[in-house]
Amino acid sequence: MKATDKVEIGTTGLQVTRLGLGGVALSGAPPATDPGQNTSEMEATHLIHRSLDLGVNYFDTAPMYGVGQSERRYGDALRDVERERYVLSTKVGRVLDPVEPGSMEMAWSFDFSRQGAIRSFETSLERLGLDDVDILYIHDPDDHYQQALTQTFPFLMELRAQGRVKAIGAGMNQWEMELQFAKEGLFDCFLLAGRYTLLDQTALPEFLPYCVERNISVVAGGPYNSGILAVGPRQGATFNYRAAPPEMMDKAQAINAVCERHQVPLRAAALQFILAHPALASVIPGARSVSEVEENVQLIEYPIPVALWADLKQEKLIAEAAPTPG
């Protein structure tokens, strides 16, 4: 597998690389584990350009990421890049407003109304410096299903019909509501964070087969379950943006032991496992530096013996039904 191999999103004609670039880390927002490790605007520009140079063409962002900074940095970095060189996704469902009148500091709030979606989309285009985006997701409508379905989704369908977006979907940390959306409307794709990974395959039995059957593409966010599969099962590792519970630490330790036995980086196994499923089009780990972008490409292409996957199944560390590379 090559990081730059391309897969179509649904039946839209959009072709995305197997490796994409998540937009949280490059926004300048520091990680919870290391508040001092934030990415400068210059480094964000360099890592976006390096991604393009390496052949990575899929970039994801959202108004929430860095409270507008992720979109703004993408816009600045891509301003002079030919539009056909990249596929870009952003999201609606959160709007940005000044913390107080006249303030430059912004804060986000949920808004899944039609007007909120319109405002979110138009201000995203302003920050990105674009007239359109390729993929538009409804962002985390967990507590707003009905409003998202009856107000946000029709607006996304209008944008798609007008050609202002090419694909529409939802981006969430759960698969259950995404499956409901899939059954209700004509979605092209979903961004699913953390629910199909080496540690958590809860989306495998129902959601992913439905997507395969209906030719709906899935993009995997949170491939490291917010940290534990990136740093390994060590003190302070996080799962689902919280301290990893003992059972996840134990499971991650067992998976890591198999990887070490086969001399394979845990992160390489994490990324390649996800992409083996036919529903998965792309995986979008974040990057805070050029070196992390380059490393992500190497991890996708790292040679992994078939015996590693057999051992993980034999030790019941991944689901027996899960497709594996090779």
C-alpha positions, 0 to 999 in steps of 0.5 A, spaced: 500 500 500 502 507 498 500 513 502 498 516 495 494 511 492 487 514 491 480 511 492 473 514 490 469 518 495 462 514 494 460 515 487 462 522 487 468 522 482 472 525 488 479 521 489 482 522 495 489 519 497 489 513 503 493 518 507 490 525 509 491 530 513 487 532 519 486 539 521 486 540 529 494 539 530 496 544 525 491 549 527 496 552 533 492 549 538 496 545 543 495 538 545 492 536 552 498 532 554 503 538 552 501 545 552 507 548 550 507 544 543 503 548 539 505 549 531 507 556 529 503 559 522 510 558 518 510 550 520 503 549 519 504 552 512 511 548 511 507 541 513 501 543 508 506 544 502 510 538 504 504 534 504 502 536 497 510 535 495 509 527 498 503 526 494 498 527 499 491 530 497 486 530 502 486 535 507 480 536 513 479 542 517 473 545 521 471 552 524 472 548 531 479 547 530 483 552 533 477 556 533 478 558 526 485 558 525 485 551 522 481 553 516 485 560 516 492 556 515 489 552 510 487 558 506 493 561 507 497 555 505 493 553 499 492 560 496 497 559 490 496 552 489 492 549 483 485 547 486 485 540 482 491 538 486 487 537 493 481 535 496 478 539 502 473 538 507 470 542 512 464 542 517 458 545 519 454 545 526 458 550 530 459 557 529 464 562 531 462 569 535 467 574 538 467 572 546 465 579 547 463 585 542 469 588 539 473 582 541 478 579 537 478 572 541 473 568 538 469 562 541 464 557 538 457 554 539 453 549 536 448 551 531 444 546 527 439 551 524 439 552 517 441 559 518 447 557 522 449 552 517 449 557 512 453 562 516 458 556 518 459 555 511 460 562 508 464 564 514 468 558 512 469 559 505 472 566 507 477 563 512 479 558 506 479 563 501 475 559 497 468 559 493 467 552 494 469 545 498 469 538 496 466 535 502 462 538 507 460 534 514 455 535 519 460 536 525 458 532 532 450 533 532 450 528 537 444 531 541 441 535 535 439 529 531 432 531 528 434 539 527 441 536 523 436 532 519 431 537 518 435 543 517 442 542 516 442 536 511 437 539 506 442 545 506 447 540 504 443 537 499 442 544 496 449 545 496 451 539 492 446 540 487 448 547 486 455 544 485 458 548 491 460 541 494 461 535 491 460 530 497 456 531 504 456 527 510 457 527 518 463 527 522 462 524 529 465 520 534 460 515 534 457 510 529 450 509 531 448 516 529 452 515 523 448 509 521 441 512 522 443 518 517 445 513 512 439 510 512 435 516 512 438 520 507 443 520 501 450 521 504 456 520 500 461 519 506 462 519 513 468 521 518 468 516 523 473 518 529 476 512 534 470 507 533 474 503 528 481 502 530 486 497 533 483 498 540 476 499 538 472 495 532 465 497 535 463 500 528 465 493 525 459 489 525 453 493 523 456 500 520 461 498 516 458 493 512 452 497 511 457 503 508 460 497 503 453 495 501 451 502 499 457 505 496 458 510 502 465 512 504 468 512 511 474 517 513 477 515 519 479 520 524 482 519 531 486 513 528 490 513 535 484 513 539 486 520 541 493 518 543 494 511 546 496 508 540 501 513 538 505 514 544 504 507 547 501 504 553 505 509 558 503 513 564 498 519 562 496 515 555 489 517 553 483 514 550 477 517 547 480 524 550 481 521 557 486 518 561 486 511 558 482 506 563 486 500 565 482 495 560 484 499 554 492 500 557 492 492 558 489 491 551 494 496 548 500 493 552 498 486 549 497 489 542 504 493 542 507 486 545 505 483 538 508 489 534 514 489 538 515 481 537 514 482 529 519 489 529 513 493 527 511 500 530 505 500 533 503 506 529 504 503 523 500 497 525 494 502 527 494 506 520 494 500 516 489 496 520 484 501 518 485 502 511 484 494 510 477 495 511 473 496 504 469 501 507 475 506 509 477 511 503 482 515 507 485 515 514 487 522 517 492 523 523 494 530 524 501 533 524 504 538 528 511 538 523 514 537 517 517 531 520 510 528 522 508 528 515 513 525 513 513 519 518 506 518 517 507 516 509 513 512 512 508 508 517 503 507 511 508 504 507 512 500 512 512 493 511 508 488 516 508 481 516 502 477 515 503 473 521 502 480 525 495 480 524 494 472 525 497 473 532 493 479 533 487 475 531 489 468 535 490 472 541 483 475 540 486 482 540 482 484 534 476 482 531 476 475 527 471 478 522 476 484 521 479 485 514 487 485 515 492 487 510 495 482 505 
